[in-house]
Amino acid sequence: MAACSKRLQEVRDIIASAHKDCSPSEKLQFYDEWANQYEEDVSTLEYKAPRLAAASLASVCTLNRESKLVLDVACGTGLVAEELQRCGFNLFHGWDGSAGMLEVAKNKQLYQELKECMLGQDPLPSGSGGLICLTTRGNISNLQYKAELEKAMSDLQNKGFWEQISVQEVEQWEKATSEDEVTQESDYIPGIIYLYRKTASSSTVH
């Protein structure tokens, strides 16, 4: 039990360093260096996002899943694509700002296309994805990133490139990434699943 607690604190310290005040390039460097250890660390947090995201997308796409192209935004190491494949999806494009994360995802041979791209910061690759899946934490330390992400998605929706399918809030997303966020009611933090659909005009995005 003590070993588990120590390991959890080690992972919390790693997550905290990702949220410290640093430049975007420094944050991406952090994720590049974290990539090979990432899956083991989030497993310690009982990270539920990939399974929940796949279940959410499967619930709105009940037919011909094997032929539906899914754009996995902030795809990381490919955990969501792995879960989606178990649900019958087979076609994946992935975007992520971290080259290190993309390299791990590439080695899984699940994606037909992977692009280094930060939503809201980089020009969007054209023609990617019919269904679009994004997830993020809803805890206090992630609120700024969440706001930036939602603004980027809102801009795309207002321009007619994407249309929203659903937004699902989840109470127990993963174990709290900071002891400050542990409450008497729960030691988990919330998260959010965003589902969108690419519109015909999305092909004009550059």
Secondary structure, DSSP 8 states (H G I E B T S, - for coil): -HHHHHHHHHHHHHHHHHHSS--HHHHHHHHHHHHHHHHHHHHHTT--HHHHHHHHHHHH--S-GGG-EEEEET-TTSHHHHHHHHTT--EEEEEES-HHHHHHHHHTT--SEEEE--TTTS---TT--SEEEEEEE-SGGGHHHHHHHHHHHHHHHHTTSEEEEEEEEEEEEEE-SSGGG--SS-SEEEEEEEEEEE-GGGGG--
